[in-house]
């Protein structure tokens, strides 16, 4: 058969995936029937159906330009073999791309720990040969997840006929300087005039437009109340942001940017497991939200806190196996090496806990205050007996028993993984009120952890309400009879059934890397959001009772002891 000979020439498969090329060689070596795609007159109906579908690749978030579809240059055996072999390789490429084979996510970042479910090319060829409608078969290779389908709806709508331009209120074109300066009644400043234009508040006759008067103060209070900002009547940093956000929302959409964002997130769905699990958890990192699904039904939805950009939460899938109540907190090696060891080496040998955590002399007292125990080889030791300037902290365990200051709170959810990431309660509940919740060292803190535990135990072990209450009261770790898949996702665009899109900030910069890999251009759709432990401003989270709120500015040698061990180790206090 001429196609076997054509495929046997390595030069003809140049540029093809090696697994695809090997599968094509094996398929035609075993095939005794007529060619799959050509007959004596050229391409047959199945070939034309398949090629028509490949030409629609852009409708599926791929690029039709990536596929070099062949033409029949004659009816000689060699010409037909050339067309047969080329089309086979291009269809295998399409199948690979449909399942996430365009980019290896781990080549973009080590924390994108996903393995796209690429279909075995041998199976693809067998199924293509048996398919009566190759176009339908190729369509079915794309993710069948609702999230992918909804994004595709949005993509088709975005690439459809352009909508008529809507006239924008001139006031919504006025931007306020995005500074942290706070202006209040009585101030005379040029930007006050801009605020007047923005809120449509004219100055009283004979009064300069630049004077901040009572009338403007009342207008700002009304705006702040409407936006959920503390109603001070002052032009604060948070108020500036909110005023300008409305201006940004009025800007004409950038079709290229908007469609690219959809394509990037469709690609991420291609990386997801083919089957998410009948009951499964989705933690969407940029959205700061967790959801539990049973089929298409939403069982639970709640706010979460994710990793800081410097401690980015990884993207992966693992099975929830354990729910533990009143857990101990063990310091991970990453925090030991990146946060603890540099400080210990700088401090030196003696009484390090009192210096590390504030409190003058008496390291033992500091240890008791935080309830921290230090172990080596399973035996508890006196930390002041160690010269930490010469020791590797990974040889020691730093453990905080359960209690009111334990950063894990009352419950911990374990889905074993190489990243040592888990979900847990927190004693820093006010942080859930913040809009930007990238605040942890990579693990996921969940609001309403008891509610989440109830769902996990009900779906994992069939517990009723009383059994859940008994488990919480009893403490200890419960093994789930049914392992529940947990998917750590990074979707910066999510669409609903109507195709309406919600977008989220690219907090770790993954969008830009993926866009560059897919398009060959360096693009950044959103700036990476740099966040501190407290956003500050009028819309900052309330401070917990008894806690101390400190300035973001470093003060020379005036350290304040943190309220919890988590704060001390995290560097929110000392750095």
Phi, psi and omega in degrees: 000131186296329181295323178300316180297318181297314180290334179290345177273109185302332181295331182286337180259013180299130181094344179279152174299137186296326178291322177295316180297317180295322179294321178296316178300314181294321182297311183284335175294328181266352186272123178258346182282182178293164177307154185281327191243346183232156169231192186296340183257357181131211181293137177272181185297322179296320179296316181295322178297315181295316182293322177301322180290320179298324179295344179264017185305324181299331180290345181251013179083007173260191178232119179299332181293345181282349185248121182266082183288136184278166170236160179268117184268004179168183182246014177287157179306320180293318179295318180292321178296321178300314180294318180299310183294316180297316181295321178301313181294323180290324178290325175294323176297317178300315180299320179294314181295323180298333181258020173093018183273006179291319185224136172278112185304327182289344175283341179275323181196141180292342179270359171269075190271065182238144175242105182305140182280063183294132183284140178303122182299333175296318178292322179301313181294320178298317182286324176297319181297326182273345185286131176282334179233090181302328179298316178296321179298314180296322177299322182288350178284338179289158180306139179262007180292144180302321181299320178292315182298320180292321177295324179295321175303315180295322180294315179297321179292320181294329181266006179278194181303140180291147181270150179298144181290135180260135180290133184258137176303125181306328180297330181277008174257358183270118177261143179260137178310126186274069177251174178266001181294140178253127178250143181224174182308134179103344181283143174244110183211148182303323184288345175299323178298323178293320179296322178299314179297319183295319183262001179060049179241103180283152177286153176296154180305132179082000180254135180298145177296341184272359181269128179278104183251181183296325180298318179291324178300316179295322179294320178294320177300317179298318179296317182295319178298316181297327183263003178076023178261149178306123188278084179263341186077007180257153177271091182265176178299316181295323179292321176301314181301314182294320177299316182286333179297322178295323178295315180300321182294339181272349182294146179300136181296150176262102186304319182295316180295315184294318180289325178297319179299320178296316180298318180300318183281333170296321178298321179296326176295329178294336179279344185288155175303147181299323178242118185281341184112138180304313171246128180208162180250136173239117175256102181271108190299308182294337182273344184059042182223146171244147177221146173242126180246145168237102191065234177264358182274135178272116181268331187203141177213131182201161177288149175226163172247134183242184185287146170301157176307325179284344179231054189301136175290129182286162180253119182193177175232140178205168183260130173291123182240334187223143170237117183246135181253144182052058186280158168276159176248121176253132183290123179293156180300325180300316179289323177303313187282320187274334186243314189279310187301316179302324180288319181296320180294325180289323182285321181100213194271301197268149170053040189290329183294322180293325179283322182292319186255005180078145178132012174067225183275165176091068180301325179300321179296321179295320179298315180296324182297323181264352180068027184269134176244143181244133184231150169222126182060030178084356181251136179289139182232167174273115184297335181283356179269000185251139173271094188289345178289344182245357187258153172267114186295343179292344178278358182238151175251134178244112190234134174249118181295169177302152179159178186294341179252007178289125187294345180276351180070220187261350185209145180228138182244119185251128171232088191313132181202160184290346182272353182057039178257139178213176176252151181198169173286179176208154174266358180257059187296329179302337181295338179293343180283346182283149178284321175265114186241037172269087194226354187259185176265023175119330178284167184255119173265134186242134174284147183057057182294331178295320178296320179294318178298320180299319179293316180299317182287327178292315183278331182274326184231001180073023182292142171268182186300319181291322178294324176295315179300320179294322180295317180296318182289328186281334182076184181085179184251135181249129178274130180281130177293322178249114180290132184254118180299137176242124181247114175273110188247164179223074179257115178269356174217131180227135180245148175268186185297333180275354182091006178287130189256135169249131182246149182228152184297143178278077192293335181250002178077017181290329182300314182298319180294317181292320178300318179296321181292324183276326187253344183080007179241148177275113182230146170229116183283323180221149173292147174293132184275114177269124186233141175261183182289341178217123185289330181072183179084180184295331184259020178292156179294148177296152180271134181297149180301130179086353180273169183241126179261125184245161179291149176290340181283140179288134177249132184296118171053033175233066182278144179247132182300137180287162180278332181226159176298324179302318179296318183297313183288325186295336183091000178298331183267311190279328184282000000 
